[in-house]
Each structure stands twice: as structure tokens, then as C-alpha cells.
């Protein structure tokens, strides 16, 4: 999956335009989850690329071109990041439990947040 198709996957979670009563909040939640998971996946990917970059020189001892090996390995890392992103988003969305909060509970939660800040 390419970067543009990943962006399409995220955008499809919350398309603009038609919005029904409860679906806007649901779509916004799905979009926020996808963005958070993508952010975490990207951070892990950057750490993996950094590790690969620091260790790729060892490939020269095996009579392999380090540049070609880096390109190949980084491509595989990116593909695995995309697959991991999709799996994680689906896993979270299928396991999420949304509970309605009464007005009083919401106000108490807001007061607690204000006290902590």
C-alpha cells in the first residue's frame, strides 16, 4: 500500500459532506483513532529506519551493496508499518466500548481536568 492510498484510507474514515445525527461523532472518533495510530506507527517506523541505518554498514562485510540493501529493507519496513497501522486501527475500532456520560458526570470530569491544569 502506498502513502497516497494510506491517506485515502484515513480520509475515507471521515468523508466530508453528508453527516447524519450520530455518525459525525462516530466518524470523528474513527478519524482521531486513525491519526493517533498512524502517528505512533510512524514514530516506530522512524526508530526502525534509524536502527537500520546504523547497522546497514555490516552488509558490506557480506559482499552486498549497503545502499541497495537499505532500499530493500526500508521498503519492507514501510510495508510492514502500513499493514501494522491498518491492523491496529481495525483492532481498536472493533474493541472500543463507547459509554454515554450524564451531564453531571461530564461536568465533574471537566472540573477535575481544570484542577489538574
GUPA-89148 format. One record per residue: z, x, y of N, C-alpha, C in turn; residue in one letter. Coordinates in nm, 2 decimals. Example, Ala and Ser with C-alpha at 12.3 -4.5 7.8 and 13.67 -1.06 7.14 Angstrom:
<zanus>
{{0.78, 1.32, -0.57}, {0.78, 1.23, -0.45}, {0.78, 1.32, -0.33}, "a"} {{0.71, 1.28, -0.22}, {0.71, 1.37, -0.11}, {0.79, 1.29, 0.00}, "s"} 
</zanus>
This chain:
<zanus>
{{0.00, 0.09, -0.12}, {0.00, 0.00, 0.00}, {0.00, 0.09, 0.12}, "x"} {{-0.09, 0.06, 0.22}, {-0.10, 0.14, 0.34}, {0.01, 0.09, 0.44}, "x"} {{0.02, 0.17, 0.55}, {0.11, 0.14, 0.66}, {0.07, 0.01, 0.72}, "x"} {{-0.06, -0.02, 0.74}, {-0.10, -0.14, 0.80}, {-0.07, -0.26, 0.72}, "x"} {{-0.09, -0.25, 0.59}, {-0.05, -0.36, 0.50}, {0.10, -0.38, 0.49}, "x"} {{0.18, -0.28, 0.51}, {0.32, -0.29, 0.52}, {0.36, -0.37, 0.64}, "x"} {{0.29, -0.34, 0.75}, {0.32, -0.41, 0.88}, {0.28, -0.55, 0.86}, "x"} {{0.17, -0.58, 0.79}, {0.13, -0.72, 0.77}, {0.23, -0.79, 0.69}, "x"} {{0.29, -0.72, 0.59}, {0.39, -0.78, 0.50}, {0.51, -0.82, 0.59}, "x"} {{0.55, -0.74, 0.68}, {0.67, -0.77, 0.77}, {0.63, -0.88, 0.87}, "x"} {{0.51, -0.88, 0.92}, {0.47, -0.98, 1.02}, {0.46, -1.12, 0.95}, "x"} {{0.41, -1.12, 0.83}, {0.39, -1.24, 0.75}, {0.53, -1.31, 0.73}, "x"} {{0.64, -1.23, 0.73}, {0.77, -1.30, 0.71}, {0.80, -1.39, 0.83}, "x"} {{0.75, -1.36, 0.95}, {0.78, -1.45, 1.06}, {0.66, -1.46, 1.15}, "x"} {{0.56, -1.54, 1.11}, {0.44, -1.55, 1.19}, {0.47, -1.63, 1.31}, "x"} {{0.40, -1.60, 1.42}, {0.42, -1.68, 1.54}, {0.35, -1.81, 1.53}, "x"} {{0.38, -1.90, 1.61}, {0.31, -2.03, 1.61}, {0.40, -2.14, 1.57}, "x"} {{0.36, -2.21, 1.46}, {0.43, -2.33, 1.41}, {0.58, -2.29, 1.37}, "x"} {{0.66, -2.37, 1.42}, {0.81, -2.35, 1.39}, {0.87, -2.48, 1.37}, "x"} {{0.93, -2.50, 1.25}, {1.00, -2.63, 1.22}, {1.15, -2.60, 1.24}, "x"} {{1.22, -2.71, 1.23}, {1.36, -2.70, 1.27}, {1.44, -2.59, 1.21}, "x"} {{1.46, -2.58, 1.08}, {1.54, -2.48, 1.02}, {1.46, -2.35, 0.98}, "x"} {{1.33, -2.36, 0.98}, {1.26, -2.25, 0.93}, {1.25, -2.13, 1.03}, "x"} {{1.27, -2.16, 1.16}, {1.27, -2.05, 1.26}, {1.38, -1.95, 1.24}, "x"} {{1.50, -2.01, 1.22}, {1.62, -1.92, 1.19}, {1.60, -1.85, 1.06}, "x"} {{1.55, -1.92, 0.96}, {1.53, -1.85, 0.83}, {1.42, -1.74, 0.84}, "x"} {{1.32, -1.76, 0.91}, {1.21, -1.66, 0.93}, {1.27, -1.54, 1.01}, "x"} {{1.35, -1.57, 1.11}, {1.40, -1.47, 1.19}, {1.50, -1.38, 1.11}, "x"} {{1.58, -1.45, 1.02}, {1.67, -1.37, 0.93}, {1.59, -1.28, 0.84}, "x"} {{1.48, -1.34, 0.78}, {1.40, -1.26, 0.69}, {1.34, -1.14, 0.76}, "x"} {{1.29, -1.16, 0.88}, {1.23, -1.06, 0.96}, {1.33, -0.95, 0.99}, "x"} {{1.46, -0.99, 1.03}, {1.56, -0.89, 1.06}, {1.60, -0.81, 0.94}, "x"} {{1.61, -0.88, 0.82}, {1.64, -0.81, 0.70}, {1.53, -0.71, 0.67}, "x"} {{1.40, -0.75, 0.68}, {1.29, -0.66, 0.65}, {1.29, -0.54, 0.74}, "x"} {{1.32, -0.56, 0.87}, {1.33, -0.45, 0.97}, {1.44, -0.35, 0.93}, "x"} {{1.56, -0.40, 0.90}, {1.67, -0.32, 0.86}, {1.64, -0.24, 0.73}, "x"} {{1.58, -0.30, 0.64}, {1.55, -0.23, 0.51}, {1.44, -0.13, 0.53}, "x"} {{1.34, -0.16, 0.62}, {1.24, -0.07, 0.65}, {1.29, 0.05, 0.72}, "x"} {{1.39, 0.03, 0.81}, {1.45, 0.14, 0.89}, {1.52, 0.23, 0.79}, "x"} {{1.60, 0.18, 0.70}, {1.67, 0.26, 0.60}, {1.58, 0.33, 0.51}, "x"} {{1.47, 0.26, 0.46}, {1.38, 0.33, 0.38}, {1.31, 0.44, 0.45}, "x"} {{1.27, 0.42, 0.57}, {1.20, 0.53, 0.65}, {1.29, 0.65, 0.67}, "x"} {{1.42, 0.63, 0.69}, {1.52, 0.74, 0.71}, {1.53, 0.82, 0.58}, "x"} {{1.54, 0.74, 0.47}, {1.54, 0.81, 0.34}, {1.41, 0.89, 0.31}, "x"} {{1.30, 0.83, 0.35}, {1.17, 0.90, 0.33}, {1.16, 1.03, 0.41}, "x"} {{1.21, 1.02, 0.54}, {1.21, 1.14, 0.62}, {1.30, 1.25, 0.56}, "x"} {{1.41, 1.21, 0.50}, {1.50, 1.31, 0.44}, {1.43, 1.37, 0.32}, "x"} {{1.36, 1.29, 0.24}, {1.29, 1.34, 0.12}, {1.18, 1.43, 0.16}, "x"} {{1.10, 1.40, 0.27}, {1.00, 1.48, 0.32}, {1.05, 1.62, 0.36}, "x"} {{1.17, 1.61, 0.43}, {1.23, 1.74, 0.48}, {1.27, 1.83, 0.36}, "x"} {{1.32, 1.76, 0.26}, {1.36, 1.84, 0.14}, {1.24, 1.90, 0.07}, "x"} {{1.13, 1.82, 0.06}, {1.01, 1.86, 0.00}, {0.95, 1.98, 0.08}, "x"} {{0.95, 1.97, 0.21}, {0.90, 2.08, 0.30}, {0.98, 2.21, 0.27}, "x"} {{1.11, 2.20, 0.26}, {1.19, 2.32, 0.24}, {1.17, 2.38, 0.10}, "x"} {{1.13, 2.30, 0.00}, {1.12, 2.35, -0.13}, {0.97, 2.37, -0.18}, "x"} {{0.87, 2.34, -0.09}, {0.73, 2.35, -0.14}, {0.69, 2.49, -0.15}, "x"} {{0.75, 2.58, -0.09}, {0.71, 2.72, -0.10}, {0.72, 2.78, -0.24}, "x"} {{0.81, 2.72, -0.32}, {0.83, 2.76, -0.46}, {0.71, 2.74, -0.54}, "x"} {{0.62, 2.64, -0.50}, {0.50, 2.61, -0.57}, {0.40, 2.73, -0.57}, "x"} {{0.41, 2.82, -0.47}, {0.32, 2.93, -0.47}, {0.35, 3.03, -0.58}, "x"} {{0.47, 3.03, -0.63}, {0.51, 3.11, -0.75}, {0.44, 3.07, -0.87}, "x"} {{0.41, 2.94, -0.88}, {0.34, 2.88, -0.99}, {0.19, 2.88, -0.97}, "x"} {{0.14, 2.96, -0.88}, {-0.01, 2.98, -0.85}, {-0.07, 2.85, -0.81}, "x"} {{0.00, 2.77, -0.73}, {-0.05, 2.64, -0.68}, {-0.05, 2.65, -0.53}, "x"} {{-0.15, 2.59, -0.47}, {-0.16, 2.59, -0.32}, {-0.05, 2.50, -0.26}, "x"} {{0.04, 2.55, -0.19}, {0.15, 2.47, -0.14}, {0.11, 2.36, -0.04}, "x"} {{0.00, 2.38, 0.03}, {-0.05, 2.27, 0.12}, {-0.10, 2.15, 0.04}, "x"} {{-0.18, 2.18, -0.06}, {-0.23, 2.07, -0.15}, {-0.11, 2.00, -0.22}, "x"} {{-0.02, 2.08, -0.27}, {0.09, 2.02, -0.34}, {0.18, 1.93, -0.25}, "x"} {{0.20, 1.98, -0.12}, {0.27, 1.90, -0.02}, {0.20, 1.77, 0.00}, "x"} {{0.07, 1.77, 0.02}, {-0.01, 1.65, 0.05}, {0.01, 1.55, -0.07}, "x"} {{0.00, 1.60, -0.19}, {0.01, 1.52, -0.31}, {0.14, 1.46, -0.32}, "x"} {{0.25, 1.54, -0.31}, {0.38, 1.50, -0.33}, {0.43, 1.40, -0.22}, "x"} {{0.39, 1.43, -0.09}, {0.42, 1.34, 0.02}, {0.36, 1.21, 0.00}, "x"} {{0.23, 1.20, -0.05}, {0.17, 1.08, -0.07}, {0.24, 0.99, -0.17}, "x"} {{0.29, 1.06, -0.28}, {0.36, 0.99, -0.38}, {0.50, 0.94, -0.33}, "x"} {{0.56, 1.02, -0.24}, {0.69, 0.98, -0.18}, {0.67, 0.86, -0.09}, "x"} {{0.56, 0.86, -0.02}, {0.53, 0.74, 0.07}, {0.51, 0.62, -0.01}, "x"} {{0.43, 0.63, -0.12}, {0.40, 0.51, -0.20}, {0.53, 0.46, -0.26}, "x"} {{0.62, 0.55, -0.31}, {0.74, 0.50, -0.37}, {0.83, 0.44, -0.26}, "x"} {{0.83, 0.49, -0.14}, {0.91, 0.43, -0.03}, {0.86, 0.29, 0.00}, "x"} {{0.73, 0.27, 0.00}, {0.68, 0.13, 0.02}, {0.72, 0.04, -0.09}, "x"} {{0.71, 0.08, -0.21}, {0.75, 0.00, -0.33}, {0.90, -0.03, -0.32}, "x"} {{0.98, 0.07, -0.29}, {1.12, 0.05, -0.28}, {1.15, -0.05, -0.17}, "x"} {{1.08, -0.04, -0.05}, {1.10, -0.13, 0.06}, {1.08, -0.27, 0.01}, "x"} {{0.96, -0.30, -0.05}, {0.93, -0.43, -0.10}, {1.04, -0.48, -0.20}, "x"} {{1.07, -0.40, -0.29}, {1.17, -0.44, -0.39}, {1.31, -0.47, -0.33}, "x"} {{1.35, -0.39, -0.23}, {1.48, -0.41, -0.17}, {1.48, -0.54, -0.09}, "x"} {{1.37, -0.56, -0.01}, {1.36, -0.69, 0.07}, {1.37, -0.81, -0.02}, "x"} {{1.30, -0.81, -0.13}, {1.29, -0.92, -0.22}, {1.43, -0.94, -0.28}, "x"} {{1.49, -0.83, -0.32}, {1.62, -0.84, -0.39}, {1.73, -0.90, -0.29}, "x"} {{1.73, -0.85, -0.17}, {1.82, -0.90, -0.07}, {1.80, -1.05, -0.04}, "x"} {{1.67, -1.09, -0.02}, {1.64, -1.23, 0.01}, {1.67, -1.32, -0.10}, "x"} {{1.66, -1.28, -0.23}, {1.69, -1.36, -0.34}, {1.84, -1.37, -0.36}, "x"} {{1.92, -1.27, -0.32}, {2.06, -1.27, -0.34}, {2.14, -1.31, -0.22}, "x"} {{2.08, -1.34, -0.11}, {2.16, -1.38, 0.01}, {2.21, -1.52, -0.01}, "x"} {{2.33, -1.53, 0.04}, {2.40, -1.66, 0.05}, {2.44, -1.69, 0.19}, "x"} {{2.38, -1.80, 0.24}, {2.40, -1.84, 0.38}, {2.50, -1.95, 0.38}, "x"} {{2.60, -1.93, 0.46}, {2.71, -2.04, 0.47}, {2.71, -2.09, 0.62}, "x"} {{2.72, -2.21, 0.63}, {2.73, -2.27, 0.76}, {2.87, -2.25, 0.82}, "x"} {{2.88, -2.23, 0.95}, {3.01, -2.20, 1.01}, {3.04, -2.31, 1.11}, "x"} {{3.16, -2.36, 1.11}, {3.20, -2.46, 1.20}, {3.21, -2.40, 1.34}, "x"} {{3.21, -2.49, 1.44}, {3.22, -2.44, 1.58}, {3.34, -2.36, 1.61}, "x"} {{3.45, -2.41, 1.55}, {3.58, -2.34, 1.57}, {3.58, -2.20, 1.50}, "x"} {{3.52, -2.19, 1.38}, {3.51, -2.06, 1.32}, {3.43, -1.96, 1.40}, "x"} {{3.32, -2.01, 1.45}, {3.23, -1.93, 1.53}, {3.30, -1.88, 1.66}, "x"} {{3.37, -1.97, 1.72}, {3.45, -1.92, 1.84}, {3.55, -1.82, 1.81}, "x"} {{3.62, -1.84, 1.70}, {3.72, -1.74, 1.66}, {3.66, -1.60, 1.63}, "x"} {{3.54, -1.61, 1.57}, {3.47, -1.48, 1.54}, {3.43, -1.41, 1.67}, "x"} {{3.38, -1.49, 1.76}, {3.34, -1.43, 1.89}, {3.46, -1.37, 1.96}, "x"} {{3.57, -1.44, 1.96}, {3.69, -1.38, 2.02}, {3.73, -1.25, 1.96}, "x"} {{3.73, -1.25, 1.82}, {3.76, -1.12, 1.75}, {3.66, -1.01, 1.79}, "x"} {{3.54, -1.04, 1.81}, {3.44, -0.94, 1.85}, {3.47, -0.89, 1.99}, "x"} {{3.51, -0.98, 2.08}, {3.54, -0.94, 2.21}, {3.66, -0.85, 2.22}, "x"} {{3.76, -0.88, 2.13}, {3.88, -0.80, 2.13}, {3.85, -0.66, 2.08}, "x"} {{3.76, -0.65, 1.98}, {3.73, -0.52, 1.92}, {3.65, -0.43, 2.02}, "x"} {{3.58, -0.50, 2.11}, {3.49, -0.42, 2.20}, {3.57, -0.39, 2.32}, "x"} 
</zanus>
